[in-house]
Amino acid sequence: MPKRIHRTLLIAASTLIASVALADDDPAHERHELMEGVRDAAKPLGAMLQGKAEFNQETMMTSLQTFAGAGDKLGGLFPEGSQGGEAAPAIWEDRAGFEEKIAAWQEATAAAIAANPATLDEMKPAVGAVLQSCKGCHDSYRIEDE
């Protein structure tokens, strides 16, 4: 391979790697990706609660574990200077309130996991509390897509 082509490919590969690395260092991008995972995990729960899908304990627990993992990471993805996207300014204006909402979500998620609901009737209050805490945070700290 001629040196010029080799050098061009090396530069292109280095640029791509650097772009990927920088994207992963972007808190707004990271939190967006994290919350998309939460959204995807919430879909089967909503379907079960609405009677559009049969209760499946394994699916429910997988979704709750996704929530728990996201809750562990979420608070650290809103450093000063990362304003924008769907994150409302209230996050930085009322940091204590925002952190309380995250803690409430984590607690509700942990309680639902500990309850390990075995039926839809048992799932409803446990998962309902988790989803309600999601809504509580979104009401104050998220800018809805238009």
N, C-alpha and C positions, 0 to 999 in steps of 0.2 A: 504494500500500500504506500503510495507516495506520501512523503512527510507532510505535505500541505493538507491532504485529506485527513491524515491521522490527527494532525494538530486541530483541524476544524471540528472533527468528531469529539476530540477531547474537550475542547472549549464548550461545545454544545452540551455534552454530558455534564460537565462541571456546572454550567449555568442551570440546567434542569435540577440537579441535586441541590444547588443553593436555593433555587426557588421553592422547592418542596420543604427544605429545612426552614426557610423564612416563614412559609405559610403555617408551619406547625408552631412557630414562635409568636403567632398573632393571636392574642387572647380572644378577640372578637370572633375570629374564624374558629378557634378551638371550641368556644362556648356554643357557637352556632351548630357545629358538627355534633357536639355532645347532646344538645337539646333536640336535634333531629333524631338521634338515637332514642331519646326519651319518648319523643312523639311516636316513633315506630313501635316502641314497646307498649305504649298506651293504647294503640289501636285495637289489639286483640282483647284487651280488658274492656274497652268500651263496647266492643261487639258482644262480648259475653253478658255484660250488664244490660244491654239493650235487647237481649234475646235474639240477636242476629247470628250468634255462634254458640255452640254448646260449651258448657263449663269444661275447662281443661286445667286441672290443678298444675300440671307441669308448665304449661304456657304462662299461667298466672305467676308462678314463682319465678320463672325466668324473667318476666317483665319486672317484677318487684326487685330482683337482683340487679337488673339494669338500672333501675331508679336508684338503688342504694349506691352503686358504683358512681353514678353521675353526681349524686349528692355529696360524695366524698371529694369530688374534684371541683364542683361548681363555684364555691366561694372564692377560690383562688384564681378564677378566670375573669375577674373584674378589677384589675389593678387601676390605679389612677392613670389617666391618659388613654384608657382603652374604650372611652365612651363611643357610642355610635351603634349602628345597626338596630337591632330590636331592643337593645338595652336602654331603658328609660333613664333620663338624668336623675330621677329620684334614687337610683341605686347609689350614686355618689353623694347625693344631698342628704340621704337618710340611711347611711351605711348600717347603723344598728338595727333599724327596722328591717332592712333587707336581709341581714344575717339572721334575724329572728325567724323570718319566713323560710329561709333555707333550713334552719334547725328544726322548724315545725314539720317540714316535708321529710327530713331525715328521720325524725321521731315517728311520724305516721308510717313511713315505709318500714322502719325497723319493727314497729308493732304489728304491721300486717304480715311481715315475714315470720315473726315469732308466733303469730296466731295460726299460721299455716292452714288457711281455710280449706276444708275438704269438700265443700258444696257451694253452689251458687249463693244460697241463702247466707252462708257464713262469709262468703267473699264480699257481699254487698257492703256491710258496714266497714269492714277492714280496708278494702280498696277504695270505697267511697271517701273515707277520711284522707287517703293519700291524694286522690284526685281533687278533693276540695282544697287541700293545701297547695296543690299546683295552681289552681284558679286564684287562690288568695294572693299568691306571689305575682302572677300574671296581671291581675287587676291593677296593681300599683307599680310594678317594676318592669313591665314589658310594653313596648310599642308594637301594636298589632300591625301586621302587613296590610297594605291597602289593596 
